[in-house]
Amino acid sequence: MGLRRILVVWSVLIFLVRVSEGDGGDLPQQLSDVYLGRVVKRLEDEKSRSGVSWVVQLSDLHISKFLPDRVEALQKLMGTILATIQPSLVLITGDLTDAKSKTGTSTQQYEEEWIAYRDSIDLIIKESGLTLEQFYDLRGNHDKYGVPLAKSSLDFYSQYSCNARMKRTSLVQSVTLIGHDGWKHLFVGVDDSMSVGLRGPSNLFGHPSDNTIAKLDRELSQWDNDTTTPVSKVVFGHFPTSFTASSESGHRSDQIMAKHNVSAYINGHLHCKFGRHLYKHHMNGMKGEFWEWEMGDWRATRMMRVLAIDHDRVSFVDLDLGGYSKKVLRGEPFLMPTVILPTSPLDSRYMLRSSSSPLQADGGPIRALVFSPSPPSSVTVRVFDSAAKSVSNFVDYSLVESLKMVRISGPSAEEDGGPFVYEAAWASQKYLDPSPTRFWLQIQVLDSDKSSTTSNMWPFSIQGKMAPFKLTWLGFLVMGFQWESFYPVVLWIMVCVVLGCFLLIPQLAYIYLEKQGKYDPWALSIFNPSATSSFPYWKLPVWALLEGARNRPLWLAQVAYIAFLLVFPWFWGRVLAEDYPVGYMTLWGWTVWPSKSTVFHQSGVGWPDIMGIVLPYIGCVLFPFVLMVSALCAEQGACELVLAVNDSYKLLGKDDVRTGTATGNGVGVNAIRHVRKASLLGNEKDDEKPFLSEKEDTGSPSARDGSDISSEEEEEEVPTDRRESKVFSRGVRKLYFVGCFAIALLHLRLCLFMASSYGAQAIFLSPFYVWPVPVLIMLSIYTTSSIKPRNLVVNQI
């Protein structure tokens, strides 16, 4: 009996431990981290010269089995570069592999890419003299494409990444660098990739859990009780905050970073598609602030970053190795270029913070790190004044002074690498100025081989004032706001416009005007210049939408299709690996079965990631589709008004119509003429014969003075059956057919893209997504091809 109780208690304890650690299961709550990855690394004097520490960041390697030049360039460049720089850490912030097919349209994990990544890191370690312990790598969205759960058979990150090989299993890792001067530099890495890795393009955002955010909070506060020495904090991850979703309870990682007043958050993900200076200053009221610095990719631009912490100043320089990559791929030898990284004073545009410490604003000596294979011959810093332009030399900045910098430390003859630290004393008080961009600095290095390297110019502020930093419009589009919050707003605005403004409101307006008996006179008045001083072109779109509402079957079909998209699944597909159950996507996300058993499933996965599917479809297919249907109906309506008006003037008498006295609305020959122009009837064949004489249509004197129409025209009757128009006979319809074809083609391309991304099931299992648009387009063309005179009341015209 006692043994049984012991076994029961032991089983309960094991269960609780497994649940708390998240080990060995398919349930999402079992994905918790095993332990916090705290590491304290004390740097020797040569790795923390004069209170300065430096690290290297790489991002978006996208190693691909189909594009070997990426991994080849990585192997041939980074070993030499890291041997010269000798960073304390190498931070690789996500998208280690590409996980895309040869055509780039489908996504899945390839073990060959992960093996190539592991072998590249080993080669770089061998050539640079670094250790695996110094490498920290995180998952990106590409590293989770099609991975159902962490530690599954497709989770190659758990086998080949640096973190996995170092047994760092936590989603939040931290390492503290402590220099000989006692300064602490805390680096915290956050893996906030999807817990259930959807295949692209439904995997776009970071998705930190409450557990991850709590651990980030705990890691950033680990030195809060130690007030003996200051701590600089840097967080690194893959996703920008604008592409990071909130946790289950609504908490956000950027709030935690602002709370702890971190110096910077460095990330990747956006490549260089939207610009190379995607930076943002985060302010959380009085609670804190931090800078966010997105970095370009290795995939296309071969970018890398060197980041330095000089006491509490954090600065960086981004290197474009694209030109060197092309040379080494051609077999040319690679020589490490000279890299200049100023650390003080900081760039006032995107490195200073409004709550700068006195050390940042006291105007200490000018300091810089120079990474070079050999000691520089000389280093010079120049100060420029942008307010005192040299008109004679036609330059924007006037040189104020030039100072020689002195080397205070650097690699000895026995050492293999590391920076040369230079300083220059200066009278900083001379440069006190209210403007944070008046004075600029630039450093020039003359190497031992007499080659010269010059840094970019940067503004500084002795008072620590921040200069306004403005993103480009593309940069603001991706960094300026939280897409998690903005996407629903954009989505529902688009839905309200297409459903409300294009369909429901026109239908209500048409019903009201029709019941009041005002619709036909109002429609005719649009084309009557006597009612207005000029042709009311602005009324044409309104009239077109009302004509679309008048065609009740087509209108109901459009409303039904939009209602279907709002409520029901759009399509089905293999959003996970090929041998996993098929999932389906609605407007609210994916419903997936991350286990091969169909018992456990998750709904709402991939929100707001699916905006890459939803917004292009609504904006590029649904919008123009609804407008094109209304345009076809309007073209038919214009032709029908021509027939109706011609029949009416024969019933009323040609003189009354010609002079406009048959109605109080002033609708006469002018109305007929402008309706005919609006209808663009094209070729005047037998079935499109003009219903007015040439004299009346051109407003000739005989038409204006009321002269008789020829008896031949007066007696001519146009049979009703000859007013049926051929589908392609009317001229303006040919333009509409081109638009219809373009919409159908774009819809087809989106469907084929979904099929290539999620398998043929996206087409064969999704008839209500694939076929309504082309079917309704063909139905619209057919139903609007026939024209007959409208049944107008005589006294209305």
N, C-alpha and C positions, 0 to 999 in steps of 0.2 A: 504493500500500500504506500509506504514511504517512497519507494523507488518510482512508483507511478506519478506521485505528486512532483517529485523532482523533475521527471521527464516533461510533465505538463508545464511547469514553471520555466524550464529551459527552452521549451518550444515557443512559449509566449515571448520570452526575451529575445530569441533569435528573430521572431517575426517583427517585433518592434524595432530592432536594430536594422533589419533589412528595409523596413518601410522608411525609417528616418534617413538611411543612407541612399535609398533609391537603387538598390543593387538587385539585378537579376529579375526583371519583369518587363512586361509590355505596357503597363499602365503609365500614363503621363506623370502621375504623382510619384512614381518610382524613379524619376530622372534626377533626383536631388544629388548634390555633390557629396562625394565621400568625405572630403576634408577640405579645410581652407588651405590655400597654397601659400602660406606665409614663408618667405625666405628672407633672411637678413644676410647681406653680403658686404663684408668689410673690405673696402678698397685699399690697396697699398698706395704708398705715396705717389708712385709714378702713374697710377691710374686716377688720381684725384689731385692734380697739380693746382696749387693755389686756390683750393676750394671749388674747382670746376670739374664737373662730371659730364660725360657725353655718351650718347647712345645713337644707334642707327635704326631707322625705320624703313621697312619695305612693305609694299602692299600690292594686292591684286596681281600676283605672279601669273596666274592662269596658265599653269603648265599644261600643255596639250599634247596628246599623242599624235595629233594631226599637224601640229605646228612646232617642230622640234627646235626652231631658232630661239624660242623663248628660253628654254632650259639650257640651250647651248650658250647663249649670251650670259645667262646667270652664272654658269660655271666658269666661263672665261673671264668675267669681269669682277665678280664679287670677292673671289679669293684674294686677288691683288689689292682691291680697294680696302677690304677689312684688315688686311695685313698692315696697311699704312695707317688707317684710322685707329685701329685697336680699341673699339668701343667697349664699354662695360657691359652693354646689353645689345642684342639685335632683336628688334621687335618686328614680327611679320604679322600684319594686321588683316588677315583674312584673304579669301579666294586664292588659296594655295594652288589649287588645280582648276582647270577650265570646266570639266565635266560636260562638254558639248560634243555633239556629233560632228562629222566632217563638214556637213553643210551648215552647221550652227543653228539648226532649227529644233533639234530635240536635245534633251539633257538626261544624263545618267552618269553614275560613277564608274570610272575606269581605274582598275587597280594598277595598270601600267603607269598612269600618271602619278599615282602616289608613290610608287617605287622610284620613279624618276626624281620626284621631289626629295625623297629620303636620300637617295644617292647624291643628289646635288648638294644638299646640306653637308653630308659627310665629306665631300670633296672640298667644299668651301672651308670647313673646319680644318682640314688637313693643310690647306694652303695658307690660311690666315693665322694659324696658331691659336685660335680661340677654342673654347670647349663647348660641348653640347649644352652644358648648364647655362651658358650665356644666351641661348636662343629661346625666345618665347614666341610661339605661333598660335593664332586663334583661327577659329572657323569663320568663313564668310558664307554668303548664301549659296555660292557655287559648290562649296564643300558639303552642303546638305541637300543638294538636288537629289530627290528620289530616295533619301535615307529615311526609312520609316521611323526608327527610334535609335537613340544613342546606343552604342555597343552592339548593334545588330550586325549581321554579316556584311552589310554594305557600308558600314561606318568605318571606312579606311582611315579616317583621321585618328581613331582610337588605336590604330596599329602603327602608322608611319609618321605621325607628326612628332615634332620635337617635344612638345608637352607630354604626349603619350609615352614616348621613350624615356622621359625623365620621371614617369609615374605622377605627373601632375594631372589629376583627373577632375579637379574642380572647374566649374564654369567661371569662377573668379579666382585669378591668380595675382599674387603680389610679391614684389621683391623690393627690399630697401637697400639702397646704396649708402654706406656710411664712409665718408672720407676721413683722412687723418686729422682734419680740422674739426670733426665732430658733426658737420652738417649732415642731415638725413635727407635723402631723395627717394621718395616712395613712388614706385610705379605699380599701378593696378591694371590688370588686363581683364576685360569683360567679354565673355562669349555669350552673346544674346541672339544667336541664330535660332531658327525655328526648332521647337522640340520634335515636331513631326515635319520632316523635310519634304515639302512639296517640290515637284519639278517646275522648272521655269515655264512660262513667265509669272507664275503665281507665288514666287518666292522672292520678295523684293525688300522686305522690311526686317528690322531687328525686332525680336519678340522676347524681351526679358520677362521672367516670371517674378512673382512676389519673392520667391526664395532667392533668386539672383540679385534682386535689388537690395534685399535685406543683407546679403553677404557683401555687396559693394559698400553699403553703409558701414558695415562692421570693419571691413578692411581699411577703409579710408580713415576710420577713427582709431586705429590700433596704436597710434603714437600720441593721442590727445592728452593722455595723463602724464606724458613725459615732457615737462616744460623746461628742461635744462638746455636743450638745443632745438633750434627751429627745424621745421620739416617742410620741404617742397613736395607737392603732390602732382603727379601726372597720371592720367587715365588713358589707356589705349584700347581701342576696339575696332570693329570693322564698319559699323553702320553710323552715318551721321545722325545727329539727334533729330533732324527733320525727317529721317526715314527710320525712326525707331518708334514702335508702338508702346502704349502703356501696358502695365502689368494687369493681371486679372482684377485687382482692386483699384486700378486707376493710378498707381504710382508710376513715376517716370525717373529714369536714370539721370537726366539732366538736372532735376530738382535735387537729387542727392549730391551731385557734383558741385552745384552752387552752394548747397548747405555746408559742404566741407571746404569751400573756397579753394578748389583745386587750381593749379596754375594753368593747366591746359588739358584738353581732350583731343587726342590725335587719332585719326581714322582714315579710311579709304572709301571704297565702294563706288564713288561717282566718276572715277577715272579723270580724264581731262576733257570730257565731252562738253562740260558746261563752264570751262575756264580753269586756270591754274592757280587762282587765288580765291579758293572757296573757304573763307574764314568768317567766323561769326563771334561776336562778343555777347555772351549770355549774362543777363542781369536778372536776379531773382529778388527784386525789391531791395530791402536792407539785409536780406539773409545771405547774400554772397554773389559771386560772379566768377566767370572763367572764360577763357578763350577756347574756341573750337577751330582746329586746323585740319582740314581735309587734305590728303596728299594724292598726287597723281599716281598712275598705275605703272607697273613694270611691263604689263602685257603689250602695250603699244608704244609708250613714250619712254620706257626704261628709266623711270624716276626713282630716286632714293632720297632719303632725308637724313641729315645729321642734326641732332637736337642736343643742345648743351644747357646745363644748369649751372650758372655762376652765382653761387650762394642762393639767393631767391629769385634771380633773374633767369627766365627761360627764353631761349632764342633758338632759331633753327635756320638752316639753309637747305634748299631743295636743289638737287643736281639732276640735270638732264643728260643721261648717258646714251641717248639715241644715236648720236654720231659715232661714239666709240663702239657701240654695239655693231653697227654696220661694218666698221673696220675689222673687228675681231672675227666676224662671221666670214669676211673675205680672206681671213688668214693672216692679217697684219698683226704685228705685236702690239700689246697694250701697255702704255705707260700711265701710271696714276697721275691725273691732273692735280694741280694745286687747288685746294679748297680753302676758302676764307670764311670763317664763321665769327662775326662780331658778337660779343656778349654784353658789352656796356659801352655807351648807353644804348638802350633798346630802341627799336623802330617804334615811333609814336603812332603809327597807323594801325598795327595789328599785333603788337606785342605788349605794350604797356596796358595797365589796368587802372581804372579810375581810383581804386583804393590802393595805389602803389605805396609800398612801404617807404620810409625815409631813405633806405639804402638805394632804392630805385631812383629817387629824385634828388639825391645829394650831389650829383655831378662828379662822381669819383673818376679815377683814371679811365681812359679809353682802353678797352681790353678786346682781344680777339684771339681766336684759335686758328692756327695755320697748319693744315694737314698737307704735308709735302714729302716725297720720297727722300729729299735731301734738305739740309738746312738752308733757308733763304739767305740771300746775300744782304737784302735790306727790306724793311717793311716801313711804309710811309702812310700816314693818315692825313687826309685833306678835309678842311672845313669850308663849306660853301654857304653863301647867303643868297637865298632866292629873292629877297626884297631888293637887293642891290645888283640889278642885272647889268652886265657889261654890254652896253649898246654898241661899242666900237667893234667888239669881237662877235657880235650877234649870237651870244649864248644866253641861256636862261638863268644860269647861276654864276655868281661872282666868287672867285676864290678868296677866302679870308686869310687862311694860314695853312701851312703845311708842317706837320710834325713827324719827326723820326720816332718810330716805336722801338722799344727795347725788349729783347727776349729775356723773360724771367725764368722760364723753364722749358724743357723740351727733352726729346729722347737722347739718351747718351749713346756712345758709340756701340755699346753692347746690345742696346735695345733694338727691336725690329720696327717699331712704329709708335704712333701716338702723335698728338699735336704739339706744335711749338706755340707756347703762350707768350703773347706780346702785350706790352703796356706802353701807354704814352701819357705823361703828365701834361695837364693843360689848365689854362685859366678858364674853368667852366663858367664862372660867374659872368664872363663877358657875353655869354649867349643866353642870358635870361631874356625871355621874350614871351608875350601873351600868346603868340601863335605857335602851335606845336609843329608846324611844317615850314617855318622860316629857314632854319638852319639844317644843313644836310652834311652827312659824313660819307667818305669813301676811302677805302683802304687799297693800297697798291703793293703787291709783293713782287720783288725782283729775285728770281731763282738763281741758283748757282750757275746755270747754263745761260744766264742773261735773258731768259724769257720772262715776260711780264704777265702777271695776272691781276685783274682789277675786280673788286667786288661791286655789286650793285650799290647805288647811292640809297641812303635811307635817312628820313628826317628824325630828329630827336628833340626832346624837350627836357631841359634841365629841371623844370618844376614838376615833371612827371605828368604833364597834361596829355590827354589822348587826342589825336587827330581823328576827324570823322573818316570812317572806312566805308566805302560804298561798293556794294557788289554790282556786277553787271546785271542786266535784266535776266539773263539766263542763270547766272549765279543766284540771284534772288529767287528765281523760280524753284530752285532745288534746296536752297539753304535758308530762305527768308522766313519760312513758317513751318508749322508742323503739318505734314501731309496727312497724318492720321486724323486730324481735326478738320482739315480743309477739304479732304476728299468727299466726305458725306455732304458738305455744303455744295460743292460743285456738282455732285451726282444729283441731288434733289433739285437744284436749279435747272439742270438739263432735263430731268424728268418732268418738272412742272412746265417748262417751256414747250416741250414736244407734246405732252399730254394735255396741258391746260390751254396754252396760248395757240397751239396749232390745231387742236381737235375739239376740246370741250367748249371753250368760249365761242369759237365760230359756230358750233352747232346750236348753242343757246341763242346767239344773235340771229342766226338764220331762222330758227323757229319763231322768234319774236317778230321779225320783219315779215315773215310769211303770214302769220296770223293777222297782222295788222294790214295786210295787203300792200305793203310798201316795198317789198324786196325788188320786184321787177322795175318799178319806176326808179328806185335808187340805183339799180344796176345800169339802167339806160342813162341815168344822169351822169354817171362817171364819164361817159364818152361824149357828152354834150358840152362843147366849149361855151355855149351861151350861158350856161349855169355858173361858170367860173371864168376868171380872167385868163387862165392858162389850163392846159391839160392836167388833171389831178393825178399825177403819176403815183403819189403816195397812197392813193386809194386802191391801186391795182393789187398789191399784195393782200389787202384786206378782202377785196372781192374774190381773189383766187382762193383764199382760205374758206370763204363762205361757199364758193362753188364746190370745194372739196367736201364740205359738210352737207351740201345738197345731195351728193351722191351717197345715199344712206348705206347701201351694201358695202362700198369700199370704206366708208367711214367706220362702220361697225367692225370690219375686218382689221383695220389698223388699231382701233381701241382694244380689241380682243388680243392682238399680238403683243401690244405694250403691257397689258394686264398680265399676260402669260410671263413675260420677262420679269415682271415685278414679283411674281408669286412662285412660279414653278422653276425647276432646274433648267438651266440653259443647255447644258450638254453633259455627257458622261465621258469619262476617259481614265486612263491609267496615270493618275497624278503621282503615284508612288512607283516603285519598281515594277517591272513587267509581270512578275509572278505574284503580285499582290492584288486584292480585289479592286474592281473598278469603283471610282468615286464619282460624285457629281457636283457641279458648281451651280449655285444660285447667286442671286444678287447680294447675298449675305455671307458668302464664303463657300468653302468646300466642305463636303461631308465625306470623310475618308475612313477606311478600316486599316489602321496602322499595323494590326496583327493579321497574319494570314488566316486566322479564324474570323468568321463574319459576326462574331458575338459583340466584340468591343468596337465602337466607332466613335468618332469625334465630329462635331458639326461646327460650322463657323470658322474653320481653319483657313488661314490666308486672307483675313480681313486686316488691313485694307490693301494687301498685296495685289488683289485681283483688279485694282484700279487700272493696271496696265492692259487688262482685257476689256473692262466695262466701258471706260471713258472713250477709247478709240472707237468702239462699236457704236455707242450712242451718238458721238459727235460726227463720225465719218460715214455711218451707214443709216442709222435711224433718222437723224435730222434731215439729210437730203432726200431720203426716201419719202417721208411724209410731205415735204415741200414739193417734190416732183409729182406725187399723186395729185396734189391740189393744182399744180400747174397744168397737168393734163386735163383735169376737170374744167379749169378755167378756159382753156383753149376750146374745148367742146362747147362750153357755155357761150363764148363769144360768137362762134359760128351759128349756134341756135338763135341767138338774139338777132343776127343778120336776117335769117329766114323769117323770124317772127315779125320784125319791123317791116320788111318788104311786103309780107302778106297783109299787114295791118294798113299800110298806106293805100293798098289797092281797095280795101274795104271802105276806108274813110274818104277817099278822094284825093287825087294827086295834088290839087291846089292847096288844100288844108295842110297836108303833111309838109308840102314844100315850103310853106310860109311859117310852119310851126304853130298854127292856130288850132290844131285838132286837140291839143291838151293845154292845160294850164301849166305844165311843167316845161314847156319850151323844147320838147323833144321832137325833132323833125328830121330834115335831111342831114343836118350836121351830126345828129346822133347816129344816123345810119352810116354816114361816112366814117366816123371814128370807130364805131363798132367793127366795121369791116377792116379798118386798118389794124385794130387790136387783134382781130382774129387771124390776120396774116394768111389769107386763104391760098396763097401760092399761085399755081397755074390755073388759069381760067378755062378749064375744060368744060365739057357739057354738063358734068355734075357740079361744076363750080361757076356757072355762068353768072355774071354780075346782074344783080337784081335792080340796079338803077341804070339809067342811061349815062353815057359818058359825060353829057352836059351837066346832069344833076350831080354826079359824083365829084366833078371838079369845081363845082360852084360856078358854072358859066352864067353869063347874063340871062340867058333864057330860063335858067333855073331860078335865079334870084327874083326876076320880075314876074314870075308866075305864068310864063308862056306854056302852051300845051305840050305835053309829052307826045311823041309821035304815036299815031294810032297803032303802028306796028308793035311798039313796046307796050302800049296800053292793053292790047289784046293778047300779048304773050303770057301764057300761063306756064309755070314751072311745075311739072308733075311731082307729086310728093315722093314717089319712089325714086326719082332722080336726085333727090336731096340726100340720099344715103351716100356718105363719103367712104372712100377706100381708106384702109388703115394707114397707108403711107402717102396719101395724096396731098394732104395739107402741109404747106411749107414749114410752118413753125414746129410742127410735130417732129420733123426730122431732127431739129436741134434737141428736142426733148428726148428723142430716142437715144441720142448720144449720151445724154445725162443718165438715162435709165441703164444703158449698157455700162457706164462707168460705175454706177452704184452697185449693180449686180456683180461686176468684176471685182470690186473691192470687197464685197461681202464674201464672194467665193475665195478670195485670197485669205481673208481672215479665217474662214472655215478650214481651208487647207493648212493654215498655220496651226490651228488648234489640233488638227489631225496629226501633223508632224510632231507636235509637242506632246500629245497625250494618246496617240494611237488612232487607228481608224474608227474606234468606237465613238470618237467625238463627232463623226458624221453619221455612221450607221445607227447609232443609238440615240441620236438627237435630231429627229425629223422636224420638231417644232422650232428648233433653232436654225436649221440649215435651209429649209424650204419655204417658209412663209414669205420672205422678202422677194425672191425671184418669182414665186407664184403670184403674189399680189402685184408685182410690176407688170407681168404679162396680162393679168386680169384687168389692170387699170388701162393698159394700152387697148385691149379689146373693147372694154365697155365704153370707152370714150371715143371710139373710132366712128360710131354712127351719130349723125346729126339730123335732127328734125326740128321744125319750127316749134318754139315753145307755145304753150296754150296761154297766150296773154289776153287779158281783158281789153277790149277795144279802147275804153275811155282811159286806160292807164298809159297809153302812148300818144 
